[in-house]
Amino acid sequence: MTTATVTNSPIARPPRRGYVLLLVLMVLAVAAAALAGVCRMSLRKALHARRAEEELQRRWAVVSCRSVLLPKAEAILSRAEKQTGVAAAEVRRDVHVGGQELTLVFGDEQAKANVNLLYRTGGLALADRAVRRVINTADVAVDLRPLPEQPGGSREDEESPPVFESFAQVFRLSPPAALIETANSARAAPASALTCWGDGSLHFRRAPAEVVREVCARHAGGALANRLVQIRDKHPEAELSSALDQIKLSEPAREALDELLTDESNCHSLWIITRSRDGNVYDLAVLDQSSEEGGRPLVFSW
């Protein structure tokens, strides 16, 4: 009888090559994701560095223009008047400084209607209506918000402190572009006809016609104020006193206009508009040499 021998042979198993391939692909995916994250972080840092560099260049350009050109605003306005033969409350220039594209707007703040003067001579309601007539636009919302009066007030021989110190107290939520830039060249921008700075006197020769009418009508009446504008436009070189002599003014009205009108200015402004593909940046500096702090300009930025 033959005895059969049983041999225990191992069962064949498939190779594990697919598992290794998946593991390699997973490692590659993690490495790619990490590399993409590093790239994004590097790009953000590079973008922030570029913007910081551009902002630093812009600030240096603004500071340089403000320190060098603002004290020369009167000379720039006078030179432009000689070249064109026309007196104006502002002069605009486009320049390039340090790679920055700038628009400079030199202004005579005493050739504009002073909100503080309108408020002192007519109160809040009349000042509100006067401001609306002077700017004559619906692009900005007028909202006069004077500072509270100081307790006890000031002495009679002292000038009343201003109750409007910035355009934020005159216009509600108005962007700077709506104040200084306008697409309609026939109509002045609000900031070109209105001011919160200066001693309230009005540069007779430079002020726009609507400003002269509005300010002078409070003392001489609308008809005589309009007549004064006509005389000025017909004889632009005439002396201020000569123009006043040609209209029949009462003694109080003549005294008021002699004190109100002037042919020189001590308060000037400089708007600096930085143009870029990311949007415009607006800076305003006002140098009021009629005040006690005449050497220190007021600075506003948007």
Helices and strands as residue ranges (DSSP letters): H 17-69, G 70-72, H 73-84, E 90-97, E 100-108, G 109-111, E 113-114, H 115-135, G 167-169, H 176-180, H 190-193, E 194-195, E 202-203, H 209-220, H 222-234, H 240-245, H 251-260, E 261-262, E 267-275, E 281-288, E 298-301
